[in-house]
Amino acid sequence: MWFFSEEEKMLQDTVRQYALAELAPKIEHLDHEEKFNDAAFRKLGDLGLLGITVKEEDGGAGLGAVAATIAMEEMGAVDASTTLSYLAHTILCVNQIGANGSPEQKKKYLPKLISGEWIGGMGMSEPGAGSDALGMTTKATRTADGYNLFGGKTWITNGPNGDIFYVYAKTGEGKKNLSTFIVERGMKGFSTGKKFSKMGMRASPTGELVFEDVKLPESARVGEENSSVKMMMRNLDLERVTIAGISLGIARGAIEAATAYAKDRKQFNKPIASFQQIQERIAEASTNYEASRALVYSCAKMWDEGKLVGKQASVMSAQAKLHAAQMATKVALDAIQILGGYGYTREFPVERMMRDAKLIEIGAGTNEIMRVIIARQLLGEAADQ
Ligand SMILES: Cc1cc2nc3c(=O)[nH]c(=O)nc-3n(C[C@H](O)[C@H](O)[C@H](O)COP(=O)(O)OP(=O)(O)OC[C@H]3O[C@@H](n4cnc5c(N)ncnc54)[C@H](O)[C@@H]3O)c2cc1C
């Protein structure tokens, strides 16, 4: 991207090397076995990438949305699963503690989360509250010295293997009476329920969080009571632009695989790259990838420059995610078509890329919810009649 700084270009190169050395050799096997690349994940701590958006004075890299999106794209081109776990850790948990935590919370949690000793996750979705996140029913009730937490979360990335969870819960009757708590593995009454077996993102563990009268001290609450809606929504916006980076990575990986195959594979005594229908798919895929890339990084850049606030941030991050997610699924499907029968097998990575790409049309808000956000902004009150 034309506006990447020297620091961002160096980061891109570092993550590219890391992904090729640590992720590429393992991903096919781990995807098949549904296992997490724990060793590679922890190495991200040595590279200083686990607190990418946290301020330097709090032990982070002090970088922004463009840098985080670059990291997602470079890792996502090779192994979208580990990248999804990385996103849940850095953007949904570590970034939030860095942005909203008290000095004591930052001191207690950030060093181990940033070094890779602890893995983090975020609990918002529930069995009865997905798209309607504010319909959650997990509840924290006041006690003399803190709160008792009851309820459960589902679809939590890093749920089965995480140590620290940034959890949203109701602390009052109204939809917006939402507070945040940091819940630690090992707390009495907290368990991590079942692990899901998934179609894609299979090397990123997804599971449930179960809270059965978890006694939380007052110091576990992040920010003021009943004040979490704004920070949850703001983080969803950042999640959407950075997760779009994973879609970019998947699309780029699929285009590279399809291009290499098209040059190599011969039918009718010619490389299939000489057939116009193959050329058309590759040309369209590459153009759509570049268009998405321009939108996603512009959104990230505007975020970093403080030009995206309030609804503008929600709309542009929704547009970036909607476009990138749909583009990546289409590109991965086209790559399968270009590889023919081989594309449909596990001999080549494009079928995994298609399975992984589909998740981004659902997680962090579905395509339909992205369209609702965009349409409401354009149509105003008329959209809700
Ligand atoms: C692999 C994976 C990882 C995830 N990681 C996390 C995580 O770490 N933390 C977390 O909190 N959550 C996580 N999620 C949850 C994710 O954010 C939700 O799955 C998502 O928001 C959709 O919610 P739902 O699955 O309950 O679908 P539902 O909300 O039940 O939606 C079902 C269908 O109805 C449509 N729909 C719903 N409302 C509307 C509407 N108003 N207009 C039009 N259509 C509508 C949806 O678009 C969808 O097609 C993860 C999910 C997956 C699959």
The ligand as an SDF file (V2000), in Angstrom:
LIG
                    3D

 53 58  0  0  0  0  0  0  0  0999 V2000
  -15.3110  -19.5200   14.6210 C   0  0  0  0  0  0  0  0  0  0  0  0
  -16.0310  -18.4520   15.3800 C   0  0  0  0  0  0  0  0  0  0  0  0
  -15.3190  -17.6670   16.2800 C   0  0  0  0  0  0  0  0  0  0  0  0
  -15.9800  -16.6900   17.0410 C   0  0  0  0  0  0  0  0  0  0  0  0
  -15.2760  -16.0010   18.0100 N   0  0  0  0  0  0  0  0  0  0  0  0
  -15.9660  -15.2040   18.8920 C   0  0  0  0  0  0  0  0  0  0  0  0
  -15.2920  -14.6340   20.0240 C   0  0  0  0  0  0  0  0  0  0  0  0
  -14.0830  -14.7960   20.2140 O   0  0  0  0  0  0  0  0  0  0  0  0
  -16.0360  -13.9050   20.9190 N   0  0  0  0  0  0  0  0  0  0  0  0
  -17.3710  -13.6970   20.7490 C   0  0  0  0  0  0  0  0  0  0  0  0
  -17.9850  -13.0560   21.5870 O   0  0  0  0  0  0  0  0  0  0  0  0
  -18.0350  -14.2280   19.6700 N   0  0  0  0  0  0  0  0  0  0  0  0
  -17.3700  -14.9740   18.7530 C   0  0  0  0  0  0  0  0  0  0  0  0
  -18.0270  -15.5380   17.6660 N   0  0  0  0  0  0  0  0  0  0  0  0
  -19.4740  -15.3090   17.5190 C   0  0  0  0  0  0  0  0  0  0  0  0
  -19.8670  -14.4980   16.2900 C   0  0  0  0  0  0  0  0  0  0  0  0
  -19.5880  -13.1470   16.4960 O   0  0  0  0  0  0  0  0  0  0  0  0
  -21.3570  -14.8010   16.0340 C   0  0  0  0  0  0  0  0  0  0  0  0
  -21.4100  -16.1110   15.5140 O   0  0  0  0  0  0  0  0  0  0  0  0
  -21.9910  -13.8230   15.0720 C   0  0  0  0  0  0  0  0  0  0  0  0
  -22.0880  -12.5430   15.6350 O   0  0  0  0  0  0  0  0  0  0  0  0
  -23.3900  -14.2860   14.6230 C   0  0  0  0  0  0  0  0  0  0  0  0
  -24.1780  -14.6650   15.7020 O   0  0  0  0  0  0  0  0  0  0  0  0
  -24.9540  -16.0780   15.6610 P   0  0  0  0  0  0  0  0  0  0  0  0
  -23.9500  -17.1050   15.2580 O   0  0  0  0  0  0  0  0  0  0  0  0
  -25.6600  -16.2550   16.9440 O   0  0  0  0  0  0  0  0  0  0  0  0
  -25.9950  -15.9350   14.4820 O   0  0  0  0  0  0  0  0  0  0  0  0
  -27.4620  -15.2990   14.5580 P   0  0  0  0  0  0  0  0  0  0  0  0
  -27.3890  -13.9410   15.1550 O   0  0  0  0  0  0  0  0  0  0  0  0
  -28.3990  -16.2660   15.1730 O   0  0  0  0  0  0  0  0  0  0  0  0
  -27.7920  -15.1440   13.0190 O   0  0  0  0  0  0  0  0  0  0  0  0
  -28.3250  -16.1960   12.2190 C   0  0  0  0  0  0  0  0  0  0  0  0
  -28.6490  -15.6300   10.8410 C   0  0  0  0  0  0  0  0  0  0  0  0
  -29.6470  -14.5890   10.9670 O   0  0  0  0  0  0  0  0  0  0  0  0
  -29.1620  -13.4010   10.3820 C   0  0  0  0  0  0  0  0  0  0  0  0
  -29.6550  -12.2220   11.1070 N   0  0  0  0  0  0  0  0  0  0  0  0
  -29.6480  -12.0040   12.4440 C   0  0  0  0  0  0  0  0  0  0  0  0
  -30.1410  -10.7820   12.7240 N   0  0  0  0  0  0  0  0  0  0  0  0
  -30.4460  -10.2020   11.5360 C   0  0  0  0  0  0  0  0  0  0  0  0
  -30.9850   -8.9460   11.1410 C   0  0  0  0  0  0  0  0  0  0  0  0
  -31.2910   -8.0020   12.0450 N   0  0  0  0  0  0  0  0  0  0  0  0
  -31.1750   -8.7120    9.8200 N   0  0  0  0  0  0  0  0  0  0  0  0
  -30.8720   -9.6490    8.8840 C   0  0  0  0  0  0  0  0  0  0  0  0
  -30.3550  -10.8600    9.1970 N   0  0  0  0  0  0  0  0  0  0  0  0
  -30.1490  -11.1310   10.4970 C   0  0  0  0  0  0  0  0  0  0  0  0
  -27.6300  -13.5070   10.4750 C   0  0  0  0  0  0  0  0  0  0  0  0
  -26.9910  -12.6480    9.5720 O   0  0  0  0  0  0  0  0  0  0  0  0
  -27.4370  -14.9720   10.1610 C   0  0  0  0  0  0  0  0  0  0  0  0
  -27.4630  -15.1840    8.7820 O   0  0  0  0  0  0  0  0  0  0  0  0
  -17.3740  -16.4720   16.8530 C   0  0  0  0  0  0  0  0  0  0  0  0
  -18.0600  -17.2380   15.9050 C   0  0  0  0  0  0  0  0  0  0  0  0
  -17.4260  -18.2210   15.1920 C   0  0  0  0  0  0  0  0  0  0  0  0
  -18.2390  -19.0460   14.2420 C   0  0  0  0  0  0  0  0  0  0  0  0
  1  2  1  0
  2  3  1  0
  2 52  2  0
  3  4  2  0
  4  5  1  0
  4 50  1  0
  5  6  2  0
  6  7  1  0
  6 13  1  0
  7  8  2  0
  7  9  1  0
  9 10  1  0
 10 11  2  0
 10 12  1  0
 12 13  2  0
 13 14  1  0
 14 15  1  0
 14 50  1  0
 15 16  1  0
 16 17  1  0
 16 18  1  0
 18 19  1  0
 18 20  1  0
 20 21  1  0
 20 22  1  0
 22 23  1  0
 23 24  1  0
 24 25  2  0
 24 26  1  0
 24 27  1  0
 27 28  1  0
 28 29  2  0
 28 30  1  0
 28 31  1  0
 31 32  1  0
 32 33  1  0
 33 34  1  0
 33 48  1  0
 34 35  1  0
 35 36  1  0
 35 46  1  0
 36 37  1  0
 36 45  1  0
 37 38  2  0
 38 39  1  0
 39 40  1  0
 39 45  2  0
 40 41  1  0
 40 42  2  0
 42 43  1  0
 43 44  2  0
 44 45  1  0
 46 47  1  0
 46 48  1  0
 48 49  1  0
 50 51  2  0
 51 52  1  0
 52 53  1  0
M  END
$$$$
